[in-house]
Amino acid sequence: MGDVGSIWLGFTFAGLAVLGATNAPEGFPFGFWIILLGLFLLDTTLTLVRRIMNGEPVLQAHRTHYYQRLLRVGWTHRRVTLLYLLLATGLAIVASIHFGIQRLSLSVLVLVGLATFASTFALVHYVETRKTQLEAVRGKSLKTVASGGLLQPITGFIKASGMQLLLDSLIVIASYGFAFVLRFAWNTVDVHLFYAGLRDGIVAIIFVHLTVNGALGIYAYRWQINTINRIALLTMAPLVSSLALAGGEILLGPVRSIPLSVIGLGASFAAPGFLLTRLVIGAFVQRARPN
């Protein structure tokens, strides 16, 4: 489609979001467009962060968005378009239900939205890995590599990074629980209210952190953080997660069960937790390896 077509589409969607964000009954709230375009917004944001952390020139053209990576491994334009159309349709249904029929909880919105992105993320990495393996076995470059279904890529990712996912989940729970205690332990009136909010939102919080960590490539390194770039990624990932959570709390309507202060404190505690865990386990794994 080129720059002219894509820029026109971007401007059109942005204009519709602004025009629709009115108080009129027939208007679409701004959050509706956030959900509808969430797959592309997440892709753009995380790809930009990853390129910055890798020291790539962000003003130069590239082909590292997830849909572009599917094209690079041999998927046709029609197949990629149908995949994204299907995912966008699911997000549109969720947005219509949330803003037109029944308000959904933050956990439901986050789980649906990020599950959409996480499935795409897992699929891309699975197809890329499979192509590399097949090329190594056959000793020649392959133009196309097909893949069916999401069960195998998702189970493969969990099998390879399951221990990291579990430990990171525990770190997130501990970090946000500690943030909650620091923020509200002094006020017994607010404690029960915000404890209930944190309890209902902790699944969404965990899922956001794990998805961002995976999309930024943290789990590809196993336990090794022997470069400045990897340390920076572990520090940056909780910040990106906190911004995503705060944006969801602000933009997705009356689902604000978790105070922004708890989100900020929790993310700041999670960063050293991620780093310390990998330092300790990485050193243990390195020592356990035979010379």
C-alpha positions, 0 to 999 in steps of 0.5 A: 500500500505504501506510505501514502495509503498507510498514512491516510489510513492512520489519519482516518482512524485517528480522526474517527477516534477524535470525532467519535470521542463525544458525550453523545449517545451515538459517539464511540469513546476513545477507549473503543478505538484503543481496543479496536486498534490495540494489536497494531498499537502494541506491535508499534510500541514494543517494536519501537522499544526493542529497536531503541534498546538494540541501538537500531536507527529508529528513523530508518525503514525496517521490516520487523513488525510482526506482520512483516516478519510473517511475510518474510518467512513466506506467508502470503499477503492474503493469509496475513491479512486474513489473520489480522482481520480475524483478530481485529474482528474479535477485538471489535466485538469485545469493544462493542460489548464493553462500551455498548452492552456491559462494562467488562472488568480490566482483567477481562479486557487485558486478557482478551487484548493481550491474548490476541497479541501474545498468540501473534507473538508466539506464532511469529516466533514459532514460524521463524524458528521452524524455518531456521531449523528446516533450513539448517537440516536441508542446507538451503534457504526456504522461500516459504514455511507454513504453520497451522494452529496456535497450540504448538507455538504456545505450548512450545514457548511455555515449555521453553520458558515456563520456569521464568514465567512462573518466577516472574509471576511470583515477583509481580505478585510480591511487588504489587502486594508490597506496593499496595501495603506501602500505599494503603496500609495506614488507612483501614477504610481504603484497605478493603476497597483497594485490596479488592481492586488489586485482587481482581486486577492482579491477573491482568497485571501479571499478564501485561508484564509477562507479555511485554517481557516476552515481546521484548525478547527477555525470555529468549536469553534464558537466565543470562544477562551478561550484557548491558543491553539485557540489563537495560531490557529488564529495567525497561520492560516493567516501565513499558508494562506500567505505562500500558496498565496506566493507559488501560486504567485511564482510557478503557472507561470505568474499570479503574480498580487499581490506583496509578500509584500502586501501578507505578510502585509495583513496576518499580519493585518488579524491575530489581526483582527480575534482575536479581532473580536472573543474576542469582539463577544465572550464576548458579546455572553457570557454576553447575555447568561442567567445565 
